[in-house]
Amino acid sequence: MTDINVKIEVEPVNSAPHGPSEEPGQIVGVTGNEAIARGAWEAGVRVAAAYPGTPSTEILESLATYPVDDLHAQWSPNEKVALDVAIGASLGGVRALAAMKHVGLNVAADALMSQSYIGVNAGLVLAVCDDPGIHSSQNEQDSRYFARFAQIPVLEPSDAQEALQLTKLAFELSERFDTPVMLRSTTRLSHTRSPVTVGPRVEPPRRPYRDDPAKQVMIPAYARTRHPLVLEREAKVAAWVDAGELSILEAGASSIGIVTVGMAYSYVKEVAPPASILKLAGSYPLPERTLRSFAASVDRLMVVEELEPVVETALRAMGLATEGKEYFDRTGELSAEGVRAGLVKANVLPAGNRPSTHALTPMPRPPVLCAGCPHMSTFMAMRALEARVAGDIGCYTLSVIEPVRATDICVSMGSSIGIAAGMARTTDGSVPIVATIGDSTFLHAGVPALMDAVYNRSNITVALLDNHTTAMTGGQEHPGTGRTLRGEATHRIDFEQLVRALGVEWVKVVDSYDVPALYQAYREATQFDGVAVVISNRPCVLDPVKIKGPPFEVHAEGCTACQACMNLGCPSITWGDGWYEGRHKVRIDAISCVGCTLCVQVCPTDCIRLVAGQDA
């Protein structure tokens, strides 16, 4: 193995521009996530917890920029724990917020369903960010269904200003009606920047703890008495919504009336149809009286909403003749062009009205692992072993793409180990069954699965890919990094000790950059009869600091175009100008190369060497 001296370049961490130093009344440019954080801070939130997940990550990262004396902000191992922490704070008497992406709500749903029965003490808000278009998720489920399922109010801002205001309102509603409240964002809102007028922090007094087991302990006898109260609460919230001024009527032509909510409103306004528009602040509960009055004032009633026909279905249930999803897709992210096309199809706008100017077709560019990614070597080993690989959620899911092409199955956070255990029951042992899982994902949902695999004597190998961070969402801390959300030193999980404590007898820690040792470890692990765990230990090249070693280059005269290095899938390795026996030789981009040496180790002709003038 070629030795290199790795240079560490530390980039300064900039505080968010929207912190508490901003004067009330000042207009600042913030994203939707930053606005939610600001709204929570202004509302006097004292405890906030989350598990990072795009597009929700920045809510907690932003809250962590506010003074520690104002609030406690933390990363939790998973979304259920985050919600549990927020629940505990709420019942303890302070306003609390839990944040997560839509699929994270699946993990937190167990607690949410019971907490709906219990209610709150101080305000409890659940900020959930959906991902229409599946920019960085495994599905595009609509969280509004969860709100209806749990029978809790859901508010849906359409821009950053509303995100701030509705976050504050959510805490007020929570305390007024003794209910958790969902604030639903989407990727476009979460990551789009717009002007916001900020206000002061107003922290309500801490509420005394209420000793009330009949309300707070959900044994069957108590839960039966709480369910009717939930239904009563639902009716009260609906009446309040109907009597309030949350719904905004923009009078226009009476020939068509459009009901819209959330980001869909922004697209409708951009298209500017000749219609009356009723903008809702949320999709549950709905202002029935307002909706009936609006329907009676127009000739045609149409709903424009993103993803599922939640509002449309509710209007039909009211007996109102409603149009909607026959013109607008239930899949993908809405856009102004998509809304315009739907309105043309519905004969609301004429064909050819404001044709799209975005006709360029982008060059296809598949996502790839970073240059020097420590996961590359693991998947090279998987391919060499011809293993059947159950993957998990993280950067390493990109191993399904050529040329790496090593992952066969990926379902959800933490599912890899359980799936591998199930697959192992279907084979005769001739094909190695391997589960790959990252360090953060392992702590999120992989620990119980590994416990299960040991308990039930599964014959599998687990590749625990420890890159010392939550890499896919931008490099957040977790219990395995030794640092909190605010960067404070804390206890660091020792993965080897944890795995052995779960009963795994065969455990080996290897450096992901030591290719021979890694290959040997996986050969031994897959031959072991039982659960074997290989911990691939090497920090992510991008976090917590930028890692950059001396770059390498290909000496073309020695290259036989075997293309073994191309199988790494490293973006720094590209086709060169030379040829050998009808095959392309390769070259290395010295600017993006991080000096990981993986290509050096797989090159059979030893033609990859340090760039001239670089120190080894």
QUIWOZI-V171455 format. One record per helix or strand. SS is the DSSP state (a for helix, b for strand). FROM is the first residue (numbers start at 1). TO is the last residue. If there is no record, write none. Layout:
BEGIN
<<SS	FROM	TO> <SS	FROM	TO>>
END
This chain:
BEGIN
<<b	6	9> <b	27	31> <a	32	42> <b	47	50> <a	58	63> <b	72	75> <a	79	92> <b	96	101> <a	102	118> <b	124	130> <a	144	150> <b	154	155> <a	160	177> <b	181	186> <a	187	191> <b	193	197> <a	213	216> <a	220	243> <b	248	250> <b	256	261> <a	263	271> <b	276	280> <b	284	284> <a	288	296> <b	300	304> <a	310	317> <b	323	323> <a	336	345> <a	376	385> <b	388	390> <a	395	400> <b	409	409> <a	415	424> <b	433	438> <a	439	455> <b	461	466> <b	470	470> <b	476	476> <b	483	483> <b	489	489> <a	495	501> <b	506	511> <a	515	527> <b	532	537> <b	546	549> <b	552	554> <a	556	558> <a	565	568> <b	573	580> <b	583	588> <a	598	602> <b	608	610>>
END
